[in-house]
Amino acid sequence: MDLRKARIITAMTTPFNEQGLVDYEQLEKLINFLLGNGTEGLVVGGTTGESPTLTHEEKIALYRKTVELTAGRVPIIAGTGSFNTAETIAFTKEVEAISGIDAALVVVPYYSKPNQAGLYAHFEAVAASTTLPIIIYNVPGRTSVSIDPKTTIKLSTIKNIIGVKECLGLDALSEEIEKTSDDFLVYTGEDGNAFPAKCIGAAGVISVASHVLGNDIAKMYNLLEEGSLVQAASMHRQLVPKMTSLFTVPSPAPVKFALNHLGIHVGGTRLPLVICTKEEEAHILKELNWTK
């Protein structure tokens, strides 16, 4: 499917049952809920999906089931990256064989701390190994290393590197939007930048908050596209505290709590992540204006 129509891509949580196993019944409920509430694309097996705690077999099964349950309604992006180039290539090629996966999200290699030449060589090698479209995922808060916008811009000339999920901030987004071709997809990976990123020409947001605020983000984007800048900016200001509340403890614990509160039973988190305390839950409910 054409990712260019997807402004709001939800980095989807992975539902777990009481035994801590992937819950495919709740996955179906979650997907239908998201697609009915503003989501225009899905990332499966990303950070919010707790990919570091999923086994290889769980990821493949999860990706296949997501394709089946989504049934072509929105584009699907699968997380395939790691800190090992050879492993990333092997897994991306395996995921490429799953009919219905539209792109791979490949994170900047973590822990090893490569320099810019190493980062370029990593993504170049992954792209050369597959026909699957590649989206670079730059999240220095989790990887301890950041791909420079200039490296991303250089990589954007490789045919099947089609976009970036950028968490470095507005300056990086601005440079990438300005210096890449119009068909290169620049997404912010920070919910709080969903509005300003769109204002400066980003494709949209790859979002956690859209799990529960998707319709609001869509309304904000619609207002912006209609030229109603003042109203869109007002919505942004109202949404930021709500978005922030969903990151008060390590994600995805807050958004999983919020979904569970709504009756979308995605369960808890896998260690080393832990669920929210009662005090943390109360704060999230207050910020979301879900308290009576």
N, C-alpha and C positions, 0 to 999 in steps of 0.2 A: 504493500500500500504506500501511498505518497505521504511521506512524513511532513511535507511542506504545509499541509493543512492542519498539522497538530501544534497548537499553541500551548496547550496544557497537557503535559505528559506526566502521569503519576508514577513515581518510583515506588512500586507496589510492595507492601508488606507480604511476608510469607505466613499464612495462617498455620498455627500449630494446635494440635488437640491436647487433651489433658496428659497424654503420654509423651508429649513433646515431638510427635511425628507430624509431618506435613498433612494438613487437613484439606482434602480435595473438595469435600462437600462445602466447606466454608469458603474455599477459593472461588467456587462458582458464585456463591452469594456475594462475595467481595467484588468480583469482576463486574457482575450485573449492577451492583450498587454504584461502583465508580463510574461506569459508562452511562448511568442515568443521572449523574451529578457532576457534569462538567469535564470529566476526563476525556481527552481526545487522542491519547496514546498511552501505552504502558511500558514501563521498564520492569522486567522480571529478573530476579537474581542480582539486584544491585545492593548498595549499602543498606537501604531501608529493608530490603528483603533478607537481611542477615546472611549474605552470601558467604562470609568467612566460616560460618557454622554449618553450611550445607555440604553434604558429601557430593562427589561427582555424580553419583547415581541419582541422588535427590534432585540435583539441578536439571539433569536431562529429563527426568520424569516431570518435574515442575514446568519446564519449558514446553514440553509436548502437551501437557494438560492445559496450560494457559492458551496455547494456540487453538486447541479443540474448543475450549469454553468461550473464547473470544469470538470465534467463528467469523473472522474477517471484518469485524465491526470497526476496529481501530488498529493502527500499526503497533507492532510488538518489537521491543528492543531487548535483547538478552545480554546480561552481563557475562563477559567471557575473559576479563583481564585478570592478571596476577603479577607477582614480582619476577616471574620466570618467563622469559620470552618464548622459549621452546614449548613450555606448558601452555602458554596463552595461544600460540599458533595451533597446537594440537586440539585444544578445546574449542577454539573458534571454528576450525574446520569441521569438528564434530557437530557443533551447533548449526553450522551452515547447511548440514544435511537435513535439518528439521524443516519441512515445508511450512511456511507461514511465519517464520522469523524474518523481520524486515531489516534489522540492523543489529550490530553488536556494539555494546558499550564497553570500551576498553580503558580501564583505569590506568593512570600514570603509575608505573611500577613503584611499589612501596618498599620500605626497609633498606633496599640496596643502595638508595640515594645516587642514582646515575646523574651525570652532568647532562647538559643540553644535547651534546653530540650523542650520548647514549640514549637519551629519550627519543631523539629523531630516529636513530637506527632501530630502536624497538618498534615504534609505530610503523616505520617503513617496512620492516620485516613482516609484521603481522598483516599489514595491508596486502603485501605481495603474495601472501600465502592463501588468500581467500578472495572470492568474488563478493562476499557479504559486505555491504556498506558498513563503515567503521565510524563510530562517534567517540572522540577522545573525551576522557573524563578526568578533569583536573580538579582535585580536591585536596590541596596542600595541608589542610587541617587534619586529614587522616593519613596522608601518605608520607609526610615530612619532607617532600620534595615537590617543586612546582615546575610545570612546563611553562617556559617563557612565551608570551604572546607571539614573539617573532618566530619561535620554533613551530608553534601551532599554525601560523600563517604560511610558513614554508611547507608544512605537511599538508595544508589544504589544497595544494596543487596536485597531490596524488589522487588519482581518479576516484578510488572508492573510499577515501577519507572524506566523509560528507558533512561533518559537523563536530561541535565541541559542546560538552556540558562544562561550563566554566564557573568555578567557585572562587576565583581570585579577586573578584570585585569589578566595579564599574569601569575603572580605567582599562583593565584587560579586555573587558567586553567591548568597549569603545574601539580600541585598537584593532581587535579581531574583526569586528563588523566593518570597519572602515577599509581594512586592507586585505580582505578576502573577497572572492567573487560573490555575486548576489545569490547564487544557489548554494553557498556554504552555510549550513545551519548553525547559528550561534545561540545556544540556550544558556540562561543563567541557571545555576544549580542551587541558588539561594532564594528561598521564598520571599524574604524581605526585599529582594531586588526585582521581583516579578514585574512591578509597574515601571520603575525607571529603566530597566533593561528593555522593555517593549518600547518605551518612549524613544530610545536611541537606536532602535532598529533591530533588536534581537528577535529571533523567531518566537520566543516565549520562555516558558519555565519548565524545567524538569523538577517536579515538586513533591514534597512530603505532605504539606498542608492541604493539598488538593484532595486528599483522602476524605476530609471533612469540610473543606472550604472551597471545593471545586466550583460550585455554582457561583459563589461570590467572586472568585478570580475570573471566571468566564464573563460575568456581568461587568466587572471592571475593565476587562479587555474590550468588550463590546462597546462600552461607553467611550473608551479611548479611540477605537476605530471609527466611531460615529462623529468624532470631533468634540465630544463632551469632556474636555480635559479637566475642568474644575470638578465635575462630579466624579470622574474616575480617580482623581487625586484624593478626593475626600474618602472614597472607598478604600484606597490604599492605606491612608492614615488609620482608618478603623481596623483594617485587617492586620497591620503589623504586630500589635500586641498579641493578637490571637495566634498568629504564626509563630511568634517568639515563644509563646507558652508551650508549643509542641517540640521545643528544643531545650527545655529547662533541665532535663536530664538526658543522657545519651539516647539518641534516636535508634530504633523506633519505639522505645518504651512509651513515650507520651501519646503518639498517634495510635498505638495499639490499644492503650487504655481508652482513648476517645472512641475508637471503633467499637470496642467491647461495650462501652456505655450506650452506644446507639443500637446495640443488638446484632452487630456484625462480629461474630465471635471468632476473632483471630488468635485468641489465646495470649500466652505470655511470650517472653523472649528466651533465647538460649544463652546459657553462660558462655562468655563472661558478662554478658549484659543481664541486668536485673530489672524487674518490674518497678513501677512507681510506688512510692509510699503513699499512705492515705493523705498525708499533708501535701504531697506533690500532686496527687489527684485532685484535691480540693482547689489548689491554685489553678490547675488547668481548666477545671469546670468554671471557675470564676472568670478567667480571662476569655473563655469562649462564650460567656454569657449563657451558660447552660444550667446555672443554679436557679432555684425558684426564689 
